[in-house]
Amino acid sequence: MLIKQSDELDKTEKKQLIKDDLKDKVMVISSEVYQLFSLTCIVAIEDK
């Protein structure tokens, strides 16, 4: 097992965690936006 300096490891792990967290948030937001967009399209079509 290779042991890195804990500071280096912490920095990279933290960066990775932050990136993953941001990705998850972006995915959630984009899916919510997509759902809203789909709903408004459906409503607009039904109104016509």
Rosetta blueprint (number, residue, H / E / L):
1 M L
2 L L
3 I L
4 K L
5 Q L
6 S H
7 D H
8 E H
9 L H
10 D H
11 K H
12 T H
13 E H
14 K H
15 K H
16 Q H
17 L H
18 I H
19 K H
20 D H
21 D H
22 L H
23 K H
24 D H
25 K H
26 V H
27 M H
28 V H
29 I H
30 S H
31 S H
32 E H
33 V H
34 Y H
35 Q H
36 L H
37 F H
38 S H
39 L H
40 T H
41 C H
42 I H
43 V H
44 A H
45 I H
46 E H
47 D H
48 K L
